[in-house]
Amino acid sequence: MEVTESGARVEFVCAHGTMGEPLILKDGRFTVPGTFVRERGGPTREGESEKGTPVKYRGEFDGERLTLTFSVAGDGSDAETFSLTRGTQGRLIKCK
């Protein structure tokens, strides 16, 4: 995950996502809208969309570890949760 002043970009195995608003922590937590784009192996087709699916990202940061959850439905019923540690490189194998 790479955080910028205007949001963030997240890399997943066979997917990536963006957070389209600044991550402003309140009591160590944030909630922002964003997108999630599924990837697949092989070449990208001409005209293939990069729009992705709208999702809601939620994070809880304790100063070293971020628990990141995102949900397509926005209500958490289909939530995926990941744990990220500040300053470390995760092991990520992208689709081929």
N, C-alpha and C positions, 0 to 999 in steps of 0.2 A: 504494500500500500504506500502510495506517495501522496503526501498532503501538500496542498498549495494554499495560497491566500483565498482562492475562489472555490475550493472544494477538494476533491481527491480522486485518484484513479487507483483501482484495485485490480490485481491480476489473480485469477483463479486457474486451476487446471481446466483447460478447454473452455475458458470463459474470461471475460473481463467486465469491469463496471466502472461507472463514474458517479461521483457525488457532486451535484450541481450547485451546492451552496457552501459557504464557509462553515467549517466544523467548529462551532462555538460551544465550548463545554459549560455546562451548568451542573454543579455538583458532580463533575467528572463524567457527565453523560451528554450525548447529542442524538438528535434525530433529524435526518435530512432526506429529501427525495433524491432519486438518482435513476440510473439505468443499469441493466444487466444484459450483456450480449453473449449468447452462446457461440462458441467457436467449433470448428470441425477441422479435421485433417484435410490436407490437399490444398490446391490453389483456391483463391477467392474468385468467385464468378463476377464478371462485369455486371455492374448495376446492383450487386448484392448490398442489402441494407446494413448499415452499422447503427441504426437507431436503437435497437435493443428494446427490452421490456421495461416499463416503468416499475420501480421498486422503492421501498422505504428502507433506508439503512438506519440502524440504531447501534450506538457504541457506548461502551463503558470503559473508561480509562483510569487506571490507578497510578499513573506515573511511569510505569514500565510495561505493563501488559494491557492490550486492548482486546476486549471481547466484542467482536463485530457480528451483528446479526442483520440479515436482510430478508425481506418478505415481498413476494410478488403481489400477493393479495393485500398487503398493507395491514392486515389484522393479526399477523403473526401465525396464522393457521398453517402456513407452508414454510416456516422460517428455517433458514440455514444459519448455523453459528460457527464462527472461526475465532481462534485465539492467536493474536499477533504479539510478538515481543519487540519492544523498541530497540533499534540498532542492530537487529539480527536479520540475516538473510534466510528466508524460508526455502524449503526444498520444493520446487515447483517444476513439474514436467508438463510442458505444453503439448497440445495435440499435434500429431505429425501428419 
